[in-house]
Amino acid sequence: MTQAVQAYSYAGPSVLADGRLGLSTSGGTALSGPQTHPRFFSGLLTHAAPAAAGLLAVADVALTRYHQPRPGWTRDPVVTCDGDRLRFESFSACGGVYARLDVLGLDGDVLDRGTTNVDVNGPLRESLARVGGKDPLHLGVGPDELTVTTLDGAVVEKKVPLPTRWLRGFAEVQVIAAGFDLRAELQGPQAVRFLRSLPRKASTAVWAAPSGRDLRLASGPGRGAVSLAGVGRVATLMPLLRFAKALRVYGPAAGAGHQACAWELELPGMRYTLAVSPEPWRGFSGEGAVLEHLATDEAAGDADVVGMLLNFEPTVEIGLLADRSGLTVERVRAALTQLGTAGRVGYDLHEAAHFHRELPYDRDQVAQLNPRLTAARALADSGAVRLDGDQAQVTTSGGVRQVAIEQGTCTCEWWFDHRGSRGPCKHVLAARIAARLTVDMPA
């Protein structure tokens, strides 16, 4: 499996002592420019206990391989400070679960805006698990807060693999989530009751169907129902139930079989979101949701234009970006998808909007992260596509494939296996690329 290596270098380990939580940072991008150990925030967490529990939940997802569990590398969570909130993100080792904790309404000094990795080590996890009561907690995101450990010059260095499949999943989940709708909203007591009613066996698959102002377990898909394959993948919600004010469930339009979904807990002063893939064995990397937008010839150039207009805002306003860039709304959306594949934007379901962040991945890896798109472009460039109105014939080493361009259907085995549920096949993409090239050619 192709993979890159991520090197973390911290000025010292993150610590929690005497009511002060210091999160050590490693690399990243800020408004002030690239930083080795950026310092973003210093202030109070008014709701200390749910914040500590939420941070632990995010770290637990990064530590876990839900499908075929086994020991392995864990990647440190990512934090983005946008001046209005802190967003802590992680992605499971198996590539099927995404977690984010949004800490809202910052009470303190925002020293810079940007994104960085944060160290969450074993001793810190033990300390966070003991946080309770109603006393506020002082939080520092950056090395200046680490007075307990940095006086001796302690340095923490880690190197972890970042498999291509893992990188692609972190990008794909944002695009998939952008297509979700709110399916149900439960108040605290109902949320607690429903989540505690889930089967105890982690591998169990269930359907959750709206029933008035509640959710009920159903035997199969139905109107407004959301599927959850592998109930153990929402286990990190359970320790947060004692703080829960509401539960919101998001999912795509009804369809056959299990589909991805997202679960959002409203906590005092913050929100915790989990997105899970359609099946435990099926990570987000294979969903193909980004391919349609990436296949447009102008997407990469548009992404460069739109990317220069992003300034770590809490929400990205597409209409405003269209006005500033001179692009259409659809081209801005495609550009945001391209930026998402490079880890430069995420998606907030509650706000129904993208947000800017800069993950430490090279944008030149985008083509490598989407081999289906690379193969499609090769077919189009080699002249393998013959267009006939809305139909196309794509000649491959395995034979000639008949493609319906508008409907996105194909006679290849891959399409018959997935029926569009995992994005278009390489033959459909190749035909659409060739069709665009034909339209764009001067008369």
C-alpha positions in Angstrom: 0.0 0.0 0.0 1.4 3.4 -1.0 2.0 5.7 1.9 3.8 8.8 3.0 5.4 9.5 6.3 4.3 12.2 8.7 7.0 13.5 11.1 5.8 15.2 14.3 8.2 17.3 16.3 6.9 18.8 19.6 8.7 21.2 21.9 7.5 18.9 24.7 4.6 16.6 25.6 1.2 18.1 26.1 0.3 18.2 29.8 -2.5 19.0 32.2 -1.4 20.3 35.6 -2.9 22.7 38.2 -6.0 23.5 36.1 -3.9 24.3 33.0 -4.1 22.3 29.8 -1.2 22.9 27.5 -1.4 21.3 24.0 1.9 21.0 22.3 1.9 21.7 18.6 3.8 20.4 15.6 4.1 22.2 12.3 1.2 23.7 10.4 0.0 26.8 8.5 -1.2 30.0 10.1 -2.2 33.4 8.8 1.2 34.6 9.8 2.8 31.9 7.6 4.3 28.4 8.1 5.1 27.7 11.8 7.2 25.0 13.4 5.4 25.2 16.8 2.4 27.6 16.2 0.6 29.2 19.1 -3.0 29.8 18.5 -5.0 30.3 21.7 -4.7 31.0 25.4 -7.8 31.3 27.5 -10.5 29.5 29.5 -12.7 26.5 28.7 -15.8 27.3 30.7 -17.1 23.8 30.4 -14.0 21.8 31.4 -15.5 18.3 31.9 -17.2 18.0 28.5 -14.2 19.5 26.8 -11.9 17.0 28.4 -14.2 14.1 27.5 -14.7 15.4 24.0 -10.9 15.7 23.4 -10.5 12.1 24.7 -13.2 10.9 22.3 -11.4 12.5 19.3 -8.1 10.9 20.5 -9.9 7.5 20.9 -11.0 7.6 17.3 -7.5 8.3 16.1 -6.2 5.4 18.2 -8.8 2.8 17.0 -9.0 0.4 14.2 -12.7 -0.6 14.1 -12.4 -3.1 11.3 -10.2 -6.1 12.1 -8.7 -4.4 15.3 -5.0 -4.8 15.8 -2.2 -2.7 17.3 -0.7 -0.2 15.0 0.3 3.4 14.5 -2.0 6.2 15.7 -2.0 9.7 14.1 -2.2 12.8 16.3 -5.4 14.9 16.2 -5.5 18.1 14.2 -6.7 21.4 15.6 -7.8 24.4 13.6 -8.3 27.8 15.3 -10.4 30.2 13.2 -10.8 33.0 15.7 -14.3 31.9 16.7 -13.8 28.3 17.7 -11.3 25.4 17.9 -12.0 22.4 15.8 -10.3 19.1 16.8 -10.4 16.4 14.1 -9.2 12.8 13.8 -9.7 9.8 11.5 -9.7 6.2 12.5 -6.8 3.9 11.5 -9.2 1.7 9.5 -10.5 4.7 7.5 -14.1 4.3 8.3 -14.8 6.8 11.2 -14.2 10.5 11.3 -14.5 12.6 14.5 -14.6 16.3 15.2 -15.0 18.3 18.4 -16.0 22.0 17.8 -15.3 24.2 20.9 -17.4 27.3 20.4 -17.3 30.8 21.7 -13.6 31.1 22.7 -13.0 33.0 26.0 -9.4 34.3 25.8 -6.8 35.5 23.4 -6.7 34.3 19.8 -3.0 34.7 19.0 -3.1 33.4 15.4 -5.4 31.4 13.1 -4.4 28.2 11.4 -4.1 24.4 11.7 -1.6 22.2 13.4 -1.2 18.7 14.9 -1.5 18.4 18.7 0.2 15.8 21.0 -2.2 13.6 22.9 -0.1 11.2 24.9 -0.8 8.5 27.5 -0.3 10.6 30.7 -2.4 13.4 29.2 -5.2 10.9 28.5 -5.1 9.8 32.1 -5.3 13.4 33.3 -8.1 14.3 31.0 -10.1 11.3 32.2 -10.0 12.7 35.8 -11.3 16.2 34.9 -14.7 16.8 36.5 -16.6 19.4 38.5 -17.6 22.8 37.3 -14.3 24.6 37.6 -13.1 26.2 34.3 -9.9 24.9 32.7 -7.2 27.1 31.2 -6.3 26.0 27.7 -3.2 26.9 25.7 -2.7 25.7 22.2 1.0 26.3 21.6 4.3 25.7 23.4 4.4 28.8 25.6 1.8 27.2 27.9 4.0 24.1 28.6 6.0 25.6 31.5 6.0 22.3 33.3 7.9 20.4 30.7 9.7 22.8 28.4 12.1 24.2 31.0 14.3 21.1 30.6 14.2 21.4 26.8 12.3 18.1 26.3 11.5 17.3 22.7 9.0 14.8 21.5 9.5 13.4 18.0 7.3 10.8 16.2 7.2 9.4 12.7 4.0 7.7 11.5 2.9 6.3 8.2 0.0 8.0 6.3 -1.3 5.3 3.9 -2.8 6.6 0.7 -6.1 5.0 1.6 -6.2 6.9 4.9 -5.3 10.2 3.3 -8.0 9.7 0.6 -10.6 8.9 3.3 -9.9 12.0 5.2 -10.7 14.0 2.1 -13.7 11.9 0.8 -15.6 12.1 4.1 -16.0 15.9 3.7 -17.5 15.6 0.3 -19.9 12.8 1.3 -21.0 14.7 4.4 -21.9 17.7 2.2 -24.6 15.6 0.7 -26.3 14.7 4.0 -29.5 16.1 5.3 -30.8 16.3 8.9 -32.9 13.2 9.5 -33.7 13.5 13.2 -33.1 15.7 16.2 -33.6 14.4 19.8 -33.4 16.3 23.0 -31.1 15.2 25.8 -33.2 12.5 27.6 -34.5 11.0 24.3 -30.9 11.0 22.9 -29.6 9.2 25.9 -32.4 6.7 25.9 -31.9 5.9 22.2 -28.2 5.5 22.2 -28.3 3.3 25.3 -30.9 1.1 23.5 -28.4 0.2 20.7 -27.4 -3.5 20.7 -24.3 -4.3 22.7 -22.6 -6.4 20.0 -20.2 -4.0 18.2 -20.7 -5.6 14.7 -24.5 -5.3 14.7 -26.1 -3.3 11.9 -29.3 -1.3 12.6 -31.6 1.2 11.0 -32.8 4.2 13.0 -36.1 5.6 11.8 -37.7 8.9 13.0 -40.8 8.4 15.1 -42.4 11.8 16.1 -39.7 13.5 18.1 -37.9 10.3 18.8 -35.9 7.6 17.0 -36.7 4.0 17.0 -34.8 0.9 15.8 -36.3 -0.5 12.6 -35.8 -3.8 10.8 -34.8 -2.2 7.5 -34.7 1.0 5.3 -37.7 3.2 5.4 -38.7 6.8 4.9 -36.1 9.1 6.6 -34.3 6.1 8.1 -30.5 6.1 8.7 -28.4 3.0 8.6 -25.6 2.2 11.1 -23.6 -0.8 10.2 -21.4 -1.7 13.1 -22.9 0.0 16.2 -19.5 -0.2 18.0 -18.2 2.6 15.7 -20.3 5.2 17.7 -18.9 4.0 21.0 -17.1 7.3 21.6 -20.5 9.0 21.9 -21.3 7.0 25.1 -19.0 8.7 27.6 -20.4 12.1 26.4 -24.1 11.2 27.1 -23.9 12.7 30.6 -23.4 16.1 29.0 -25.7 15.7 26.0 -28.2 18.5 25.3 -29.3 17.1 22.0 -28.5 14.5 19.3 -28.8 15.2 15.6 -28.6 12.4 13.0 -27.7 13.1 9.3 -27.8 10.9 6.3 -28.1 10.9 2.5 -31.3 10.5 0.5 -32.9 7.1 1.1 -31.3 4.3 -1.0 -30.8 0.6 -1.1 -28.4 -1.0 1.3 -26.3 0.6 4.1 -25.0 4.1 3.5 -22.8 6.6 5.4 -24.2 8.7 8.2 -23.2 11.2 10.8 -24.1 11.6 14.5 -23.8 15.0 16.3 -24.0 15.5 20.0 -24.7 19.0 21.3 -22.7 19.6 24.5 -22.4 22.6 26.7 -20.5 25.1 24.6 -19.4 22.6 22.0 -20.4 19.9 19.5 -19.1 16.4 18.8 -19.6 14.9 15.4 -19.0 11.3 14.2 -19.3 10.3 10.6 -19.2 6.5 9.8 -18.8 4.8 6.5 -21.5 2.5 5.0 -19.9 -0.7 6.3 -17.2 -1.5 8.9 -15.0 -3.0 6.2 -15.6 -0.2 3.8 -13.5 2.9 4.4 -14.4 6.4 3.1 -11.4 6.2 0.6 -13.3 4.1 -1.9 -16.5 6.1 -2.1 -15.5 8.1 -5.2 -17.5 11.1 -4.2 -14.9 13.6 -5.2 -14.2 12.3 -8.7 -17.0 14.0 -10.6 -15.8 17.5 -9.5 -12.1 16.6 -9.9 -12.7 15.5 -13.5 -13.4 19.1 -14.7 -10.4 20.6 -16.6 -10.7 23.9 -14.7 -10.9 22.5 -11.2 -7.2 22.7 -10.3 -6.8 26.2 -11.6 -10.0 27.3 -9.9 -8.8 25.7 -6.6 -5.7 27.9 -6.7 -7.8 31.0 -7.1 -10.3 30.1 -4.4 -7.6 28.8 -2.1 -5.9 32.2 -2.1 -9.2 33.8 -0.8 -9.5 31.5 2.2 -8.5 33.0 5.6 -9.4 30.4 8.2 -13.0 31.7 8.4 -15.4 29.8 10.7 -17.6 29.1 7.6 -16.8 29.5 3.9 -19.5 31.5 2.1 -19.8 30.1 -1.4 -21.7 33.1 -2.8 -19.1 35.5 -1.5 -16.3 33.4 -2.9 -18.0 33.4 -6.3 -18.2 37.2 -6.2 -14.6 37.6 -5.2 -13.2 35.0 -7.6 -15.4 35.8 -10.6 -16.3 32.1 -10.9 -19.8 30.6 -11.0 -21.2 28.9 -7.8 -20.8 25.5 -9.4 -17.1 26.1 -10.2 -16.5 27.3 -6.7 -18.1 24.1 -5.4 -15.8 22.1 -7.7 -12.9 24.1 -6.5 -13.8 23.4 -2.8 -13.9 19.7 -3.7 -10.4 19.9 -5.1 -9.2 21.8 -2.0 -10.9 19.1 0.1 -8.8 16.4 -1.5 -5.7 18.3 -0.4 -7.0 18.6 3.1 -7.7 22.3 2.8 -11.4 22.4 3.6 -13.7 20.4 5.8 -17.5 20.4 6.1 -19.6 21.3 9.1 -23.0 19.6 9.0 -24.6 21.9 11.7 -23.6 25.0 9.8 -24.2 23.4 6.4 -21.0 25.0 5.3 -17.4 24.3 4.5 -14.6 25.6 6.8 -11.0 26.4 6.0 -8.2 24.3 7.4 -4.8 23.3 6.1 -3.8 19.7 6.7 -0.1 19.0 6.2 -0.4 17.1 2.9 1.1 18.0 -0.4 -1.5 19.1 -3.0 0.6 17.3 -5.7 -0.6 14.0 -4.2 -4.1 14.6 -5.3 -3.7 12.7 -8.6 -2.1 9.8 -6.7 -4.9 9.7 -4.2 -7.5 9.2 -7.0 -6.2 6.4 -9.3 -9.6 6.0 -11.0 -9.4 9.6 -12.2 -5.8 9.1 -13.3 -6.8 6.1 -15.4 -9.8 8.0 -16.9 -7.6 10.9 -18.0 -5.2 8.4 -19.6 -8.1 6.8 -21.5 -9.3 10.2 -22.7 -5.8 11.4 -23.7 -5.0 8.2 -25.6 -8.1 8.5 -27.9 -9.8 5.5 -26.4 -13.2 7.3 -26.2 -15.5 7.6 -29.3 -18.4 9.9 -28.7 -21.9 9.5 -30.3 -24.2 12.1 -28.8 -25.0 11.1 -25.2 -23.4 7.7 -25.7 -19.7 6.7 -25.9 -17.6 3.7 -26.6 -14.5 3.4 -24.5 -11.9 0.9 -25.8 -9.8 -0.8 -23.1 -7.5 -3.9 -22.9 -10.6 -5.7 -21.5 -12.8 -4.9 -24.4 -15.1 -2.1 -25.5 -17.3 -0.4 -22.8 -20.6 1.2 -23.7 -21.2 4.3 -21.7 -24.3 6.5 -21.2 -22.7 9.8 -20.4 -25.6 11.7 -18.8 -26.9 8.7 -16.8 -23.4 7.6 -15.8 -24.0 3.9 -16.6 -21.5 1.5 -18.1 -21.2 -2.1 -19.2 -18.1 -2.8 -17.2 -18.0 -5.2 -14.3 -17.1 -2.5 -11.8 -20.3 -0.6 -12.6 -22.5 -3.7 -12.4 -21.0 -4.4 -8.9 -21.6 -1.0 -7.5 -24.3 0.7 -9.7 -22.9 4.2 -9.0 -22.9 3.8 -5.2 -19.2 4.4 -5.1 -18.9 7.2 -7.7 -18.5 6.9 -11.5 -16.3 4.2 -13.0 -13.2 5.2 -15.0 -15.0 4.7 -18.3 -17.8 7.1 -17.5 -15.2 9.6 -16.2 -13.2 9.2 -19.4 -16.3 9.8 -21.6 -17.3 12.9 -19.6 -13.7 14.3 -19.9 -13.7 13.7 -23.6 -17.2 15.3 -24.0 -16.0 18.4 -22.2 -12.9 18.6 -24.4 -15.1 18.4 -27.5 -17.4 21.2 -26.3 -14.4 23.4 -25.3 -12.6 23.0 -28.7 -12.8 26.2 -30.8 -15.0 25.9 -33.9 
